[in-house]
């Protein structure tokens, strides 16, 4: 995936950064293993509503997706997501 940070080695996954800056959902390239497919499917199913309080929402809201990823990084019982840069 791509990030919007100018200095990802310093800013990626920092708590004070805006969540939508971490992963740019405009570019996700992946060979969908069963785990990755299940992860993306879970996100899409969890956020399937076409509107919130009458306001239409984008189906792949970047801020919502990043918060979903961060929740899996920091609050899951297992290592579902690894945030690496430059590897």
C-alpha positions as CSV (number, residue, x, y, z in Angstrom):
1,X,0.0,0.0,0.0
2,X,1.0,3.6,-0.3
3,X,1.1,6.3,2.5
4,X,0.5,10.0,2.4
5,X,3.3,10.8,4.9
6,X,6.3,12.7,3.6
7,X,8.5,11.0,6.2
8,X,6.9,7.6,6.8
9,X,9.9,6.3,8.7
10,X,9.1,9.0,11.4
11,X,5.3,9.5,11.1
12,X,3.8,6.2,10.1
13,X,1.4,4.9,12.8
14,X,2.1,7.7,15.2
15,X,-0.9,8.3,17.5
16,X,-0.9,12.1,16.8
17,X,-1.0,11.8,13.0
18,X,-4.3,12.0,11.2
19,X,-5.5,8.4,10.6
20,X,-6.3,9.0,6.9
21,X,-2.6,9.8,6.2
22,X,-1.3,6.3,7.1
23,X,-2.7,4.2,4.3
24,X,-3.8,5.8,1.0
25,X,-6.7,3.6,0.0
26,X,-6.4,4.9,-3.6
27,X,-3.6,2.5,-4.1
28,X,-3.8,-1.0,-2.5
29,X,-2.0,-3.7,-4.4
30,X,-2.2,-7.1,-2.9
31,X,-2.3,-10.8,-3.9
32,X,-5.3,-11.6,-1.8
33,X,-4.5,-14.6,0.4
34,X,-7.4,-16.0,2.2
35,X,-6.4,-14.0,5.3
36,X,-6.2,-10.7,3.4
37,X,-9.4,-11.4,1.5
38,X,-11.2,-12.1,4.9
39,X,-9.7,-8.9,6.3
40,X,-10.9,-6.7,3.5
41,X,-14.3,-8.5,3.4
42,X,-14.7,-7.9,7.1
43,X,-14.1,-4.2,6.6
44,X,-16.5,-3.9,3.7
45,X,-19.2,-5.8,5.6
46,X,-18.7,-3.7,8.7
47,X,-19.0,-0.5,6.7
48,X,-21.6,-1.5,4.2
49,X,-24.2,1.2,5.0
50,X,-24.6,3.6,2.1
51,X,-25.2,6.6,4.3
52,X,-24.8,7.7,7.9
53,X,-27.6,10.0,9.3
54,X,-28.8,10.6,5.8
55,X,-25.3,11.7,4.5
56,X,-24.0,9.5,1.6
57,X,-20.6,8.1,2.4
58,X,-17.9,6.8,0.2
59,X,-17.7,3.0,0.2
60,X,-13.9,3.0,0.9
61,X,-13.6,6.0,3.3
62,X,-9.8,6.3,3.9
63,X,-10.1,7.5,7.5
64,X,-12.5,4.8,8.4
65,X,-10.2,2.1,6.8
66,X,-7.1,3.4,8.6
67,X,-8.9,3.3,11.9
68,X,-10.0,-0.3,11.1
69,X,-6.4,-1.2,10.3
70,X,-5.1,0.5,13.4
71,X,-7.7,-1.3,15.6
72,X,-6.3,-4.6,14.3
73,X,-2.7,-3.5,14.9
74,X,-3.1,-2.4,18.5
75,X,-6.2,-4.1,19.9
76,X,-6.3,-7.6,18.4
77,X,-5.5,-10.7,20.4
78,X,-3.2,-11.8,17.5
79,X,-1.0,-10.0,15.1
80,X,-3.5,-9.5,12.3
81,X,-1.7,-6.5,10.9
82,X,2.0,-5.5,10.8
83,X,2.9,-1.9,10.0
84,X,6.3,-2.0,8.3
85,X,8.1,0.7,6.2
86,X,11.0,0.2,3.9
87,X,11.2,-3.5,4.1
